[in-house]
Amino acid sequence: MGADQWIKVSTTSSGGSLYNVSLDGQQVVSVNTSSYGYLPGDSPFYLGPSTVALGGWQDQDAYYRNLKVSDGNGTLIYENNLNGDKVREEFGVTTNAYSQCVSPIRFSGDHLMRNRTLTHHIQLDGPKRDRYVWLGDFYVSATSLVVSTGDYDSFRGTIVSTLDNAAPSGGVGIDNPMGIAQPYAQAWVGTGAIILSDYQLDFLNSIALYYEQ
């Protein structure tokens, strides 16, 4: 393998926690994730058998094309050449969709402004790592903003994006994803991202701080 060379990567799972990885038809890795022993039972971050993700290691760049996903019988269930306009929205690597949004009414001092384009910032805990809005970590930023810069736009953008991506049940994810289209974000939240009640309470406290100001 070398730079500027396309490699066929194949990952297969025979069920459960068993995974095999091959490069250009040659198996290079075979792992059983259940042997890690870091959690009692199934991981709460496991999203089920119908999910797939792509990515390189930290500080590495990787390019992908011609993604195909098949079931255990070899039936093709998903295919994407990764060149379409919607790829970034589906795989969660778009820019902040709330950076420019139109507000029909907004008060600014003594002036009432209508149909103004606003910039909504979003607070990310580790943007280089995962581009998620971790609600528990956001509460730390929220309490700091109240007594420092007073950047309530960051409050607003984070709250609005989190509520917009809430699951149909009404639950908000503890790690609300940024840069992913709403249907995929709602699916992410609905598959198990509602697992820490203290993060939910931290989010409610953040909303309370915003309205108190």
NUVEXTI-296652 format. One line per 4 residues: number of its first residue (from 1); their letters; for each residue x, y, z of N, C-alpha, C, O. Coordinates in Angstrom, 2 decimals, decimal comma. Example, Ala and Ser with C-alpha at 12.3 -4.5 7.8 and 13.67 -1.06 7.14 Angstrom:
1> AS> 13,19:-5,69:7,80:12,30:-4,50:7,80:13,20:-3,30:7,80:14,24:-3,32:8,46 ~ 12,85:-2,25:7,08:13,67:-1,06:7,14:12,90:0,03:7,87:13,41:1,14:8,04 .
END
This chain:
1> MGAD> 0,83:-1,19:0,00:0,00:0,00:0,00:0,87:1,25:0,00:1,97:1,27:0,55 ~ 0,35:2,29:-0,64:1,07:3,54:-0,68:0,13:4,70:-0,88:-1,08:4,52:-0,99 ~ 0,69:5,90:-0,92:-0,13:7,09:-1,11:-0,72:7,10:-2,51:-0,15:6,54:-3,45 ~ -1,89:7,75:-2,64:-2,56:7,89:-3,95:-2,89:6,54:-4,57:-2,82:6,38:-5,79 .
5> QWIK> -3,24:5,58:-3,75:-3,59:4,24:-4,23:-4,91:3,82:-3,63:-5,11:3,88:-2,42 ~ -5,84:3,39:-4,50:-7,14:2,91:-4,02:-7,00:1,47:-3,55:-6,37:0,64:-4,21 ~ -7,61:1,18:-2,40:-7,55:-0,16:-1,80:-8,98:-0,63:-1,52:-9,80:0,13:-1,02 ~ -9,27:-1,86:-1,84:-10,58:-2,43:-1,57:-10,61:-2,92:-0,12:-9,89:-3,86:0,24 .
9> VSTT> -11,43:-2,30:0,68:-11,56:-2,66:2,10:-12,87:-3,39:2,30:-13,92:-2,91:1,87 ~ -12,82:-4,53:2,95:-14,02:-5,32:3,20:-14,10:-5,67:4,68:-13,16:-6,22:5,25 ~ -15,22:-5,34:5,29:-15,46:-5,67:6,70:-16,69:-6,58:6,78:-17,76:-6,21:6,28 ~ -16,55:-7,73:7,38:-17,66:-8,67:7,49:-17,87:-9,05:8,94:-16,93:-9,07:9,74 .
13> SSGG> -19,11:-9,35:9,27:-19,45:-9,81:10,61:-20,31:-11,06:10,49:-21,32:-11,07:9,78 ~ -19,90:-12,09:11,17:-20,65:-13,34:11,14:-21,73:-13,37:12,21:-22,37:-14,39:12,44 ~ -21,92:-12,24:12,86:-22,94:-12,16:13,89:-22,34:-11,84:15,24:-21,19:-12,18:15,52 ~ -23,11:-11,19:16,08:-22,64:-10,86:17,41:-21,51:-9,86:17,36:-21,64:-8,80:16,76 .
17> SLYN> -20,39:-10,20:18,00:-19,28:-9,26:18,14:-18,08:-9,65:17,29:-16,98:-9,14:17,52 ~ -18,25:-10,54:16,31:-17,15:-11,03:15,50:-17,02:-10,20:14,23:-18,00:-10,00:13,50 ~ -15,80:-9,70:13,96:-15,56:-8,88:12,78:-14,26:-9,31:12,10:-13,26:-9,61:12,76 ~ -14,30:-9,35:10,77:-13,12:-9,64:9,97:-12,90:-8,50:8,98:-13,86:-8,02:8,38 .
21> VSLD> -11,66:-8,08:8,80:-11,33:-7,00:7,88:-10,30:-7,49:6,88:-9,30:-8,10:7,25 ~ -10,57:-7,21:5,60:-9,66:-7,62:4,53:-9,28:-6,41:3,69:-10,09:-5,50:3,49 ~ -8,05:-6,41:3,19:-7,55:-5,38:2,28:-7,18:-6,05:0,97:-6,31:-6,92:0,93 ~ -7,84:-5,64:-0,10:-7,62:-6,23:-1,42:-7,72:-7,76:-1,38:-6,92:-8,47:-2,00 .
25> GQQV> -8,72:-8,24:-0,63:-8,98:-9,68:-0,59:-8,15:-10,45:0,41:-8,34:-11,66:0,55 ~ -7,23:-9,81:1,12:-6,39:-10,50:2,10:-6,80:-10,10:3,51:-6,78:-8,92:3,85 ~ -7,19:-11,09:4,34:-7,63:-10,78:5,69:-6,46:-10,28:6,53:-5,38:-10,87:6,55 ~ -6,70:-9,16:7,22:-5,64:-8,56:8,03:-6,03:-8,45:9,50:-5,16:-8,32:10,35 .
29> VSVN> -7,33:-8,50:9,81:-7,78:-8,34:11,18:-8,97:-9,27:11,42:-9,84:-9,41:10,57 ~ -8,98:-9,90:12,59:-10,13:-10,68:13,05:-10,27:-10,42:14,54:-9,39:-10,78:15,33 ~ -11,38:-9,80:14,94:-11,55:-9,42:16,34:-12,90:-9,86:16,87:-13,86:-10,03:16,12 ~ -12,95:-10,03:18,17:-14,19:-10,29:18,89:-14,31:-9,19:19,94:-13,63:-9,22:20,97 .
33> TSSY> -15,17:-8,23:19,68:-15,24:-7,05:20,56:-15,76:-7,38:21,95:-15,53:-6,61:22,88 ~ -16,44:-8,51:22,11:-16,94:-8,89:23,44:-15,80:-9,22:24,39:-15,98:-9,22:25,61 ~ -14,61:-9,51:23,84:-13,47:-9,86:24,70:-12,83:-8,65:25,34:-11,97:-8,79:26,21 ~ -13,25:-7,44:24,92:-12,66:-6,24:25,51:-13,03:-6,10:26,98:-12,22:-5,65:27,79 .
37> GYLP> -14,25:-6,50:27,33:-14,66:-6,52:28,72:-14,81:-5,18:29,39:-14,73:-5,10:30,62 ~ -15,01:-4,11:28,62:-15,11:-2,79:29,25:-16,51:-2,46:29,70:-16,70:-1,49:30,44 ~ -17,49:-3,23:29,29:-18,87:-2,99:29,71:-19,55:-4,31:30,04:-19,32:-5,31:29,35 ~ -20,38:-4,34:31,08:-21,14:-5,56:31,37:-22,32:-5,67:30,41:-23,29:-4,92:30,53 .
41> GDSP> -22,26:-6,60:29,48:-23,35:-6,75:28,52:-23,13:-5,91:27,28:-22,03:-5,44:27,02 ~ -24,20:-5,71:26,52:-24,12:-4,98:25,26:-23,80:-3,51:25,50:-24,26:-2,91:26,47 ~ -23,01:-2,95:24,61:-22,68:-1,53:24,71:-23,90:-0,69:24,38:-24,61:-0,99:23,42 ~ -24,17:0,36:25,16:-25,31:1,24:24,85:-25,08:2,05:23,58:-26,01:2,68:23,07 .
45> FYLG> -23,85:2,05:23,07:-23,55:2,81:21,86:-23,72:1,96:20,60:-23,52:2,46:19,49 ~ -24,07:0,68:20,75:-24,30:-0,18:19,60:-25,62:0,20:18,96:-26,66:0,19:19,62 ~ -25,60:0,54:17,67:-26,78:1,07:17,00:-27,55:0,04:16,21:-28,48:0,40:15,48 ~ -27,20:-1,25:16,33:-27,96:-2,27:15,63:-27,24:-2,73:14,37:-26,22:-2,17:13,99 .
49> PSTV> -27,78:-3,77:13,72:-27,11:-4,40:12,59:-27,23:-3,64:11,28:-26,64:-4,05:10,29 ~ -27,97:-2,54:11,25:-28,21:-1,85:9,98:-27,42:-0,55:9,85:-27,75:0,28:9,00 ~ -26,40:-0,37:10,64:-25,63:0,88:10,60:-24,23:0,62:10,04:-23,66:-0,46:10,20 ~ -23,70:1,66:9,40:-22,34:1,58:8,85:-21,72:2,96:8,95:-22,40:3,97:8,81 .
53> ALGG> -20,42:2,99:9,21:-19,71:4,26:9,33:-18,35:4,16:8,65:-17,80:3,07:8,48 ~ -17,81:5,31:8,26:-16,51:5,38:7,62:-15,65:6,40:8,34:-16,16:7,39:8,87 ~ -14,35:6,17:8,35:-13,49:7,16:8,98:-12,07:6,66:9,12:-11,81:5,46:9,13 ~ -11,16:7,61:9,22:-9,77:7,27:9,47:-9,44:7,43:10,94:-10,29:7,84:11,74 .
57> WQDQ> -8,21:7,12:11,29:-7,78:7,29:12,68:-7,54:8,77:12,93:-7,48:9,56:11,99 ~ -7,39:9,14:14,19:-7,19:10,55:14,52:-5,97:11,10:13,79:-4,92:10,47:13,73 ~ -6,16:12,32:13,23:-5,10:13,02:12,50:-4,71:12,34:11,19:-3,62:12,58:10,66 ~ -5,58:11,47:10,67:-5,35:10,83:9,38:-6,47:11,19:8,42:-7,62:11,36:8,82 .
61> DAYY> -6,13:11,29:7,15:-7,11:11,53:6,10:-7,31:10,25:5,31:-6,36:9,52:5,02 ~ -8,56:9,99:4,95:-8,87:8,83:4,12:-9,98:9,20:3,16:-10,89:9,95:3,52 ~ -9,91:8,70:1,95:-10,92:8,96:0,93:-11,64:7,65:0,61:-11,02:6,59:0,54 ~ -12,93:7,75:0,42:-13,74:6,56:0,17:-14,58:6,75:-1,07:-14,95:7,87:-1,43 .
65> RNLK> -14,89:5,64:-1,73:-15,79:5,65:-2,88:-16,44:4,26:-3,00:-15,93:3,27:-2,48 ~ -17,55:4,22:-3,69:-18,22:2,96:-4,04:-18,50:2,08:-2,82:-18,05:0,94:-2,74 ~ -19,25:2,63:-1,88:-19,63:1,88:-0,68:-20,77:0,92:-0,99:-21,76:1,31:-1,60 ~ -20,62:-0,33:-0,57:-21,66:-1,33:-0,74:-21,84:-2,09:0,58:-20,87:-2,44:1,25 .
69> VSDG> -23,10:-2,33:0,93:-23,42:-3,07:2,15:-24,35:-4,21:1,77:-25,37:-4,01:1,11 ~ -23,99:-5,41:2,19:-24,78:-6,61:1,89:-25,14:-7,33:3,17:-24,43:-7,22:4,17 ~ -26,25:-8,07:3,14:-26,63:-8,85:4,31:-25,89:-10,18:4,31:-25,05:-10,43:3,45 ~ -26,22:-11,02:5,29:-25,51:-12,29:5,43:-25,67:-13,23:4,26:-24,86:-14,13:4,07 .
73> NGTL> -26,72:-13,02:3,46:-26,95:-13,87:2,29:-26,30:-13,30:1,03:-26,42:-13,88:-0,05 ~ -25,61:-12,17:1,16:-24,98:-11,56:0,02:-25,87:-10,62:-0,77:-25,47:-10,13:-1,82 ~ -27,09:-10,37:-0,27:-28,02:-9,47:-0,94:-27,63:-8,02:-0,68:-27,46:-7,62:0,47 ~ -27,48:-7,25:-1,73:-27,09:-5,85:-1,60:-28,24:-5,05:-0,98:-29,35:-5,04:-1,53 .
77> IYEN> -27,99:-4,40:0,16:-29,04:-3,64:0,85:-28,77:-2,14:0,86:-29,66:-1,36:1,20 ~ -27,56:-1,73:0,49:-27,24:-0,30:0,45:-26,06:-0,10:-0,49:-25,11:-0,88:-0,48 ~ -26,14:0,96:-1,30:-25,05:1,26:-2,22:-24,96:2,76:-2,40:-25,97:3,44:-2,56 ~ -23,74:3,28:-2,40:-23,54:4,72:-2,53:-22,14:4,96:-3,11:-21,15:4,50:-2,55 .
81> NLNG> -22,07:5,68:-4,23:-20,75:5,96:-4,80:-20,02:7,07:-4,07:-18,86:7,35:-4,36 ~ -20,71:7,70:-3,10:-20,14:8,74:-2,23:-19,72:9,98:-3,00:-18,82:10,71:-2,57 ~ -20,36:10,21:-4,13:-20,07:11,40:-4,91:-21,25:12,36:-5,00:-21,12:13,45:-5,57 ~ -22,41:11,98:-4,46:-23,60:12,80:-4,58:-23,60:13,99:-3,64:-22,80:14,08:-2,71 .
85> DKVR> -24,51:14,91:-3,91:-24,60:16,14:-3,12:-25,05:15,88:-1,68:-24,74:16,67:-0,79 ~ -25,78:14,79:-1,44:-26,35:14,53:-0,13:-25,45:13,66:0,77:-25,82:13,35:1,90 ~ -24,30:13,28:0,25:-23,43:12,39:1,02:-23,01:13,01:2,34:-23,02:12,33:3,38 ~ -22,63:14,28:2,32:-22,16:14,93:3,55:-23,27:15,03:4,58:-23,02:14,90:5,78 .
89> EEFG> -24,51:15,27:4,14:-25,63:15,34:5,07:-25,92:13,98:5,69:-26,27:13,88:6,86 ~ -25,77:12,92:4,89:-26,07:11,58:5,39:-25,01:11,07:6,36:-25,33:10,37:7,32 ~ -23,75:11,43:6,10:-22,67:10,91:6,93:-22,16:11,92:7,96:-21,15:11,69:8,62 ~ -22,86:13,03:8,08:-22,60:13,94:9,20:-21,36:14,78:9,12:-20,70:15,00:10,13 .
93> VTTN> -21,02:15,26:7,93:-19,81:16,08:7,81:-20,11:17,42:7,12:-19,21:18,02:6,54 ~ -21,35:17,88:7,18:-21,66:19,20:6,63:-21,28:20,28:7,64:-20,93:19,99:8,78 ~ -21,36:21,51:7,20:-21,11:22,63:8,10:-22,34:22,87:8,98:-23,37:22,22:8,80 ~ -22,22:23,77:9,90:-23,31:24,10:10,81:-24,50:24,67:10,04:-24,42:25,77:9,49 .
97> AYSQ> -25,58:23,92:9,99:-26,77:24,33:9,24:-27,43:25,55:9,86:-28,26:26,19:9,22 ~ -27,08:25,88:11,10:-27,72:26,99:11,80:-26,86:28,26:11,76:-27,15:29,25:12,43 ~ -25,79:28,20:10,97:-24,92:29,37:10,92:-25,61:30,57:10,28:-25,29:31,72:10,59 ~ -26,57:30,31:9,40:-27,36:31,39:8,80:-28,81:30,94:8,77:-29,19:30,10:7,95 .
101> CVSP> -29,62:31,49:9,64:-31,04:31,14:9,63:-31,86:32,41:9,82:-31,44:33,35:10,49 ~ -33,03:32,41:9,23:-33,87:33,61:9,24:-34,83:33,55:10,41:-35,56:32,58:10,59 ~ -34,83:34,60:11,21:-35,75:34,71:12,33:-36,83:35,73:11,97:-36,49:36,86:11,61 ~ -38,11:35,36:12,04:-39,17:36,29:11,65:-39,26:37,50:12,56:-39,60:38,60:12,10 .
105> IRFS> -38,97:37,33:13,84:-39,05:38,45:14,79:-37,92:38,31:15,80:-37,67:37,23:16,34 ~ -37,26:39,42:16,05:-36,20:39,40:17,06:-36,11:40,78:17,69:-36,14:41,79:16,99 ~ -36,00:40,82:19,01:-35,84:42,09:19,71:-34,34:42,36:19,91:-33,59:41,47:20,29 ~ -33,93:43,58:19,67:-32,56:44,00:19,91:-32,61:45,37:20,58:-32,81:46,39:19,91 .
109> GDHL> -32,43:45,39:21,85:-32,56:46,64:22,59:-34,00:47,14:22,49:-34,93:46,43:22,86 ~ -34,17:48,34:21,99:-35,51:48,90:21,86:-36,07:48,73:20,45:-37,12:49,28:20,13 ~ -35,37:47,97:19,61:-35,78:47,89:18,21:-36,32:46,50:17,90:-35,76:45,49:18,33 ~ -37,38:46,46:17,14:-37,96:45,21:16,69:-37,51:44,97:15,25:-37,78:45,79:14,37 .
113> MRNR> -36,83:43,87:15,02:-36,33:43,57:13,68:-37,08:42,36:13,13:-37,32:41,41:13,87 ~ -37,45:42,39:11,89:-38,18:41,31:11,25:-37,36:40,72:10,09:-36,64:41,43:9,39 ~ -37,50:39,40:9,94:-36,87:38,69:8,83:-35,38:39,01:8,72:-34,86:39,28:7,63 ~ -34,72:38,98:9,84:-33,28:39,20:9,86:-32,55:37,86:9,85:-32,97:36,92:10,51 .
117> TLTH> -31,47:37,78:9,10:-30,66:36,56:9,09:-29,73:36,59:10,30:-28,95:37,53:10,49 ~ -29,82:35,54:11,11:-29,03:35,47:12,34:-27,97:34,39:12,22:-28,14:33,41:11,48 ~ -26,90:34,56:12,93:-25,87:33,53:13,01:-26,02:32,81:14,34:-25,86:33,40:15,41 ~ -26,32:31,52:14,26:-26,48:30,71:15,47:-25,25:29,83:15,65:-25,03:28,89:14,89 .
121> HIQL> -24,45:30,14:16,65:-23,31:29,30:16,96:-23,78:28,03:17,67:-24,86:27,99:18,26 ~ -22,96:27,00:17,60:-23,25:25,75:18,30:-22,02:25,38:19,12:-20,90:25,40:18,61 ~ -22,24:25,04:20,37:-21,15:24,66:21,27:-20,81:23,18:21,09:-21,66:22,31:21,31 ~ -19,58:22,90:20,68:-19,11:21,52:20,53:-18,02:21,24:21,55:-17,14:22,07:21,78 .
125> DGPK> -18,10:20,07:22,17:-17,10:19,72:23,18:-15,79:19,29:22,53:-14,72:19,70:22,97 ~ -15,86:18,48:21,49:-14,64:18,00:20,82:-14,83:17,97:19,32:-14,96:16,89:18,74 ~ -14,84:19,14:18,65:-15,16:19,18:17,23:-14,19:18,40:16,35:-14,57:17,91:15,29 ~ -12,94:18,30:16,78:-11,97:17,54:15,99:-12,21:16,04:16,15:-11,84:15,24:15,29 .
129> RDRY> -12,84:15,67:17,26:-13,03:14,26:17,57:-14,32:13,71:16,99:-14,30:12,68:16,31 ~ -15,46:14,38:17,26:-16,73:13,75:16,88:-17,81:14,71:16,41:-18,83:14,24:15,90 ~ -17,64:16,02:16,55:-18,61:17,01:16,09:-20,00:16,79:16,70:-21,02:16,96:16,03 ~ -20,03:16,41:17,97:-21,29:16,23:18,69:-21,48:17,34:19,71:-20,52:17,89:20,26 .
133> VWLG> -22,75:17,67:19,97:-23,09:18,58:21,05:-23,38:17,72:22,28:-24,48:17,21:22,45 ~ -22,38:17,57:23,11:-22,55:16,79:24,34:-23,24:17,68:25,37:-22,67:18,67:25,83 ~ -24,47:17,32:25,72:-25,29:18,23:26,52:-24,75:18,45:27,92:-24,90:19,55:28,47 ~ -24,14:17,45:28,50:-23,54:17,64:29,83:-22,39:18,62:29,79:-22,24:19,44:30,69 .
137> DFYV> -21,57:18,54:28,72:-20,45:19,46:28,56:-20,94:20,86:28,19:-20,33:21,86:28,56 ~ -22,04:20,92:27,46:-22,61:22,21:27,10:-23,01:22,99:28,36:-22,90:24,22:28,39 ~ -23,48:22,29:29,38:-23,88:22,97:30,61:-22,69:23,69:31,25:-22,86:24,75:31,87 ~ -21,50:23,10:31,11:-20,30:23,76:31,63:-20,07:25,07:30,88:-19,76:26,10:31,48 .
141> SATS> -20,22:25,02:29,54:-20,07:26,24:28,75:-21,15:27,25:29,08:-20,89:28,45:29,17 ~ -22,38:26,76:29,28:-23,51:27,65:29,55:-23,30:28,44:30,83:-23,52:29,65:30,87 ~ -22,87:27,77:31,88:-22,65:28,47:33,16:-21,49:29,46:33,05:-21,49:30,49:33,71 ~ -20,49:29,13:32,20:-19,37:30,04:32,01:-19,78:31,28:31,22:-19,35:32,39:31,53 .
145> LVVS> -20,61:31,08:30,19:-21,03:32,19:29,35:-21,84:33,21:30,14:-21,76:34,41:29,88 ~ -22,61:32,73:31,10:-23,46:33,63:31,88:-22,61:34,67:32,63:-23,02:35,82:32,75 ~ -21,46:34,26:33,11:-20,65:35,15:33,94:-19,44:35,72:33,20:-18,60:36,39:33,80 ~ -19,35:35,45:31,88:-18,19:35,95:31,15:-18,62:36,75:29,93:-18,89:37,95:30,05 .
149> TGDY> -18,68:36,14:28,76:-18,91:36,87:27,52:-20,38:37,20:27,27:-20,67:38,13:26,52 ~ -21,30:36,47:27,88:-22,72:36,69:27,62:-23,10:36,36:26,19:-24,00:36,99:25,63 ~ -22,44:35,39:25,60:-22,72:35,00:24,21:-23,96:34,11:24,17:-23,85:32,88:24,08 ~ -25,11:34,73:24,25:-26,35:33,95:24,31:-26,75:33,41:22,94:-27,65:32,58:22,84 .
153> DSFR> -26,08:33,86:21,89:-26,29:33,26:20,60:-25,85:31,80:20,61:-26,47:30,95:19,96 ~ -24,79:31,51:21,35:-24,34:30,11:21,47:-25,36:29,27:22,21:-25,55:28,10:21,90 ~ -26,01:29,88:23,20:-27,13:29,20:23,87:-28,19:28,84:22,83:-28,60:27,69:22,70 ~ -28,61:29,86:22,11:-29,75:29,72:21,22:-29,49:28,67:20,13:-30,33:27,80:19,89 .
157> GTIV> -28,33:28,75:19,49:-28,03:27,80:18,43:-27,98:26,37:18,91:-28,47:25,47:18,25 ~ -27,38:26,17:20,08:-27,27:24,81:20,63:-28,64:24,27:21,02:-28,95:23,11:20,76 ~ -29,44:25,10:21,65:-30,77:24,66:22,09:-31,66:24,35:20,89:-32,32:23,32:20,85 ~ -31,67:25,26:19,90:-32,53:25,06:18,73:-32,14:23,81:17,97:-33,01:23,01:17,60 .
161> STLD> -30,83:23,61:17,71:-30,40:22,44:16,95:-30,71:21,15:17,70:-31,08:20,16:17,08 ~ -30,55:21,16:19,02:-30,83:19,95:19,81:-32,31:19,60:19,78:-32,66:18,44:19,62 ~ -33,16:20,60:19,93:-34,60:20,34:19,89:-35,06:19,93:18,50:-35,95:19,09:18,36 ~ -34,48:20,52:17,47:-34,85:20,15:16,11:-34,51:18,70:15,81:-35,22:18,04:15,04 .
165> NAAP> -33,44:18,19:16,41:-33,01:16,82:16,16:-33,56:15,82:17,16:-33,11:14,68:17,22 ~ -34,53:16,25:17,96:-35,12:15,34:18,94:-35,82:14,17:18,26:-36,31:14,30:17,14 ~ -35,85:13,05:18,94:-36,54:11,87:18,41:-38,03:12,14:18,35:-38,54:13,00:19,07 ~ -38,76:11,41:17,49:-40,22:11,58:17,43:-40,90:11,43:18,78:-41,97:11,99:19,01 .
169> SGGV> -40,28:10,68:19,68:-40,83:10,50:21,02:-40,70:11,75:21,86:-41,35:11,89:22,90 ~ -39,85:12,68:21,41:-39,61:13,92:22,15:-38,30:13,94:22,89:-37,89:15,00:23,38 ~ -37,62:12,81:22,99:-36,36:12,76:23,70:-35,24:13,41:22,92:-35,21:13,32:21,69 ~ -34,32:14,06:23,61:-33,15:14,67:22,97:-31,93:13,82:23,26:-31,81:13,22:24,34 .
173> GIDN> -31,03:13,76:22,30:-29,84:12,94:22,48:-28,80:13,61:23,35:-28,67:14,83:23,33 ~ -28,07:12,83:24,11:-27,02:13,40:24,95:-25,86:13,89:24,10:-25,06:14,71:24,54 ~ -25,77:13,39:22,86:-24,70:13,81:21,95:-25,32:14,17:20,60:-25,14:13,48:19,60 ~ -26,05:15,27:20,62:-26,74:15,74:19,42:-25,73:15,99:18,30:-24,82:16,80:18,47 .
177> PMGI> -25,88:15,32:17,15:-24,88:15,47:16,08:-25,04:16,76:15,30:-26,16:17,18:14,99 ~ -23,92:17,40:14,98:-23,93:18,56:14,11:-23,47:18,15:12,72:-22,62:17,27:12,58 ~ -24,02:18,79:11,69:-23,56:18,51:10,34:-24,18:17,30:9,72:-23,59:16,69:8,82 ~ -25,37:16,91:10,17:-26,06:15,76:9,60:-27,50:16,17:9,36:-28,08:16,91:10,15 .
181> AQPY> -28,09:15,69:8,27:-29,46:16,05:7,94:-30,42:15,57:9,02:-30,18:14,55:9,67 ~ -31,50:16,33:9,21:-32,41:16,07:10,33:-32,93:14,64:10,41:-32,93:14,07:11,50 ~ -33,38:14,01:9,31:-33,88:12,62:9,44:-32,85:11,66:9,99:-33,18:10,78:10,78 ~ -31,58:11,83:9,58:-30,52:10,95:10,07:-30,19:11,27:11,53:-29,90:10,38:12,32 .
185> AQAW> -30,22:12,56:11,88:-29,96:12,94:13,27:-31,04:12,38:14,19:-30,73:11,89:15,27 ~ -32,30:12,45:13,76:-33,40:11,92:14,57:-33,29:10,41:14,71:-33,60:9,85:15,76 ~ -32,83:9,75:13,64:-32,64:8,30:13,71:-31,54:7,95:14,70:-31,65:6,98:15,45 ~ -30,46:8,77:14,69:-29,36:8,55:15,63:-29,84:8,68:17,08:-29,55:7,84:17,93 .
189> VGTG> -30,58:9,73:17,33:-31,09:9,95:18,69:-32,03:8,83:19,10:-32,01:8,38:20,24 ~ -32,86:8,36:18,15:-33,84:7,33:18,48:-33,28:5,95:18,68:-33,99:5,07:19,16 ~ -31,99:5,71:18,31:-31,42:4,37:18,43:-30,66:4,14:19,72:-30,11:3,06:19,92 ~ -30,61:5,12:20,60:-29,95:4,85:21,86:-29,12:5,99:22,41:-28,38:5,80:23,37 .
193> AIIL> -29,23:7,17:21,81:-28,44:8,30:22,29:-29,07:8,96:23,51:-28,57:9,97:23,99 ~ -30,17:8,39:24,00:-30,83:8,95:25,19:-30,55:7,99:26,34:-31,41:7,20:26,72 ~ -29,36:8,06:26,89:-28,97:7,03:27,86:-28,48:7,59:29,19:-28,33:6,83:30,15 ~ -28,23:8,88:29,28:-27,72:9,45:30,52:-28,70:10,51:31,02:-28,79:11,60:30,45 .
197> SDYQ> -29,42:10,20:32,07:-30,45:11,13:32,57:-29,83:12,41:33,09:-30,47:13,47:33,03 ~ -28,60:12,36:33,61:-28,00:13,58:34,14:-27,70:14,57:33,01:-27,75:15,78:33,22 ~ -27,37:14,06:31,81:-27,16:14,95:30,67:-28,47:15,61:30,26:-28,48:16,78:29,86 ~ -29,56:14,87:30,35:-30,87:15,45:30,04:-31,17:16,59:31,02:-31,66:17,65:30,62 .
201> LDFL> -30,88:16,37:32,29:-31,13:17,39:33,30:-30,21:18,60:33,10:-30,62:19,74:33,30 ~ -28,96:18,34:32,70:-28,04:19,44:32,42:-28,58:20,30:31,28:-28,44:21,52:31,30 ~ -29,18:19,67:30,29:-29,74:20,43:29,17:-30,91:21,30:29,63:-31,03:22,46:29,22 ~ -31,76:20,75:30,48:-32,87:21,53:31,02:-32,35:22,72:31,84:-32,90:23,81:31,78 .
205> NSIA> -31,29:22,49:32,60:-30,69:23,58:33,37:-30,11:24,66:32,46:-30,17:25,84:32,77 ~ -29,55:24,24:31,32:-29,01:25,20:30,36:-30,12:26,06:29,78:-29,97:27,28:29,64 ~ -31,25:25,42:29,45:-32,40:26,17:28,94:-32,89:27,18:30,00:-33,24:28,31:29,68 ~ -32,92:26,74:31,25:-33,34:27,62:32,34:-32,41:28,84:32,45:-32,87:29,96:32,64 .
209> LYYE> -31,10:28,60:32,33:-30,14:29,70:32,38:-30,39:30,70:31,25:-30,31:31,91:31,45 ~ -30,69:30,18:30,06:-30,93:31,05:28,92:-32,13:31,95:29,15:-32,07:33,15:28,88 ~ -33,22:31,38:29,64:-34,43:32,18:29,85:-34,30:33,13:31,05:-34,95:34,17:31,09 ~ -33,48:32,75:32,01:-33,28:33,64:33,15:-32,56:34,92:32,73:-32,74:35,97:33,34 .
213> Q> -31,76:34,83:31,69:-31,00:36,00:31,24:-31,84:36,88:30,31:-31,36:37,91:29,84 .
END
